[in-house]
């Protein structure tokens, strides 16, 4: 067995060298990507325009590739340009060097304000970058770097791609790249040096020229001149002389002492700190030649005041504190609170229940006891709500002080201070308040339709602003709960005393508004119905006077006759006749006693029934069974409903199912208003038929046709429509059950007492978080109006566009039944950003003196310059140091130098102190500008390399010198055919 196994153990492994290695697969994968992106062959492009790197559109696409188990990301960056076929052919025939080599010498896009770092360093319009994957380690070892460079070189040679390809090496924060570009017989190597400190011999232009010349090793004598472009950047951080224009605190106001503090109803606006932290001045010498300028350790010609080009960019403060943003953010945080009002304020539940029950019994007693409408004053109306709290809690424990609370309630209910009665007055005040801003643009005035908030300056709108303010200034959620509790008590007081709620438009609830606004409108509807019922009990004389209808002392019949002439189209509860006002059946006992029952029975036997509740004749139409005119009756108004009640009703109707019994029951529930109108019609038109009712109520269901009788005379004959003749039709059934009862004696379609108590209970159980969700649309509405108002004074196009976008976003979110509060938070953040941009504009305008009388004609140029600073990453200073903006910037640096290098007061001649000890004053040699924070020097030339007879190719090096950063990015081209 051992002998048999020995030959098998001696079998050796055979290596197949025809199998591709991981390195070869990587090269092949790179070639596939270059082919897929159609980067094979020569690339063409039209000459670059000035500033195209900044203003043009850059496109980027990327893909993942692997080298064994190491993941790389390969990305293609290029400037989008439109190239015609003729331009491409001419370009390819004229010159054969790659487009990237031409870009190395292009001078039209030096120092772009916003571009990829490789674009800034090498001036390339197209390139490919291979970098390690997101979670992969950096390429640090020299062997790995050389292996990747070899892979790139082979891939470019195999594919004929002329687009430069870079590999990112070292740690990513260092932004170190090496790469290569190949063309027919030519090659450019991209190399880079990055150090922490600047070597002393390379701190100036002369040393950088030496290293550039030594690197290219030009064999020609004399050497071709080197073209130079220089940019020095100076940083201004001291804004002591130029404060930002924030509104100062008003110490006399109620909220005095706060920066930007404002009165109730006005949102604050602006930054609490300067939103501009630094100003960066870039002085550029774009076209210099070696020998023209001197810059060494001893002397420099590079004076910033003599630079032909100036450009400025500003550095924004990181998240500056903004007043409007703080208001919105703090109010939005209340949405996450869980506590109820009682838990926050520490109320005793037993005492609260006792108080509520007493309030309800008091409210019900008001229905049975006729009383005159009181004339409340500020002393009893505004302070009444606060008395309930004082019974169980000391005044000093209240989150809101008496003075603040009194001011808020007076702002919310200014009608409380009126000396005259509120009968009709509250409604007039409400209408006038909504018209105070009639001069606003319609789009702003109707903004509540989009946001589902509330009309401008309505009670709901003002309440949202007050809650937002007390939340920020007066104790947070406890102050919000306190104010809300006061408002709920005020609502109950107004319901019990028949006082209309100020600041609400008349009519049924507006479903375009937020639910809280609808609830308050519903309460107002209940108060109006209750007032109409109470006023109707007083008699015809008082009613006639109040409603300004000429009835005088003529009693009910006289008032009814007058009403026929003046009240066409009016509803039953706005009718002037007290008899036509609504009364419940049980409350009409006294009127029924006044009537003679024997007379009524006799009239019924004789067929003479007295008509009741007539409004006016319906044109010339007569009843079908007699020649009596057809009268339109006084009817009850449909019950107003809020959106939550409508939703509940639809759910109940949907639960009835689709069976015949369910459909019949659903029809009966929906026909309550129809039955009421039929009874009113029968009372107003004794002896009428269903056809008469249909002719008035639904004319399309009464079909008339022309017929010819036996004598040849034409006449009209009418009948009910087909749907009215269907067996079991609800209209026929309702007509048969309807009794001749005027609207005033019918059962109420709208029980104002029940609905009012439901509204008051709904308001009482609202938690601060619920309240915040209800009022958040109103707060956003007010914030958008505030931002629009502030933007109109500054005229910033980008802000105007941003406001439109955030308004659209907020509209989509707020109209949803369950808004996404995370997205609403994003909308608030967008609004904070808009506020910050406006604050920046004001800061810059203040610093450049825009709007002051001493500027005069320069204002137009300065406004254009400030607008560019806000809209663009970098703004060119027209006229450099000699222009209006340049002279201001120069003075800013001079002032900063004075503040930094001199003690206070030493800039004045004749003052003693440190000037005698050798400290220079501004007038004795202190430079106007500090040392540059950054220096960028660009050197380029075109020389044959490596031999004198080689083709002249572009050479370029970009130098960055900063305090803790030194970088050399070189592109060195070689002729591979003649060397």
Secondary structure, 3 states (H helix, E strand, C coil): CHHHHHHHHCCCCCCCCCCCCHHHHHHHHHHHHHHHCCCCCCCCCCCCCCCHHHHCCEEEEEEEEEECCEEEEEEEEEECCCCCHHHHHHHHHHCCCCHHHHHHHCCCCCCCCCCCHHHHHHCCCEEEEEEECCCCCCCCCHHHHHHHHHHHHHHHHHHCCCCEEEEEECCHHHCEEEEEEEECCEEEEEEEEEECCCCHHHCCHHHHHHHHHHHHCCCCCCCCCCEEEEEEEEEECCCCCCCCCCCCCCCCCCCCCCCCCCCCCCCCCCECCCCEEEEEEEEEEEEEEECCECECCCCECCCHHHCCEEEEEEEECCCCCEHHHHHHHHHHHHHHCCCCHHHHHCCCHHHHHHHHHHHHHHHHHHHHCCCCCCCCCHHHHCCHHHHHHHCCCCHHHCCCCHHHHHHHHHHHCHHHHCCCCCCCHHHHHHHHHHCCCCCCCHHHHCHHHHHCCCCCCCHHHHHHHHHHHHHHHCCCHHHHHHHHHHHHHHHHHHHHCCCCCCCCCCCCCCCCCCHHHHHHHHHHHHHHHHHHHHHHCCCHHHHHHHHCCCCCCCHHHHHHHHHHHHCCCCCHHHCCCHHHCCCCHHHHHHHHHHCCHHHHHHHHHCCCCCCCCEEEEEEEEECCCCCCEEEEECCCCCCCCCHHHHHHHHHHHHHCCCCHHHHHHHHHHHCHHHHHHHHHHHHHCCCCCHHHHHHHHCHHHEEEEEEECCCCCEEEEEEECHHHHCCCCHHHHHHHHCCCCCHHHCCCCCCHHHHHHHHHHHHHCCCHHHHHHHHHHHHHHHHHHHHHHHHHHHCCHHHHHHHHHHHHHHHHHHCCCCCCHHHHHHHHHHHHHHHHHHHHHHHHHHHCCCCCCCCCCHHHHHHHHHHHHHHCCCEEECCHHHCHHHHHHHHHHHHHHHHHHCCCCCCCCCCCCHHHHCCCCHHHCCCCCCCCCEEEEEEEEEEECCCCCCCEEEEEEEEEEECCEEEEEEEEEEECCCC
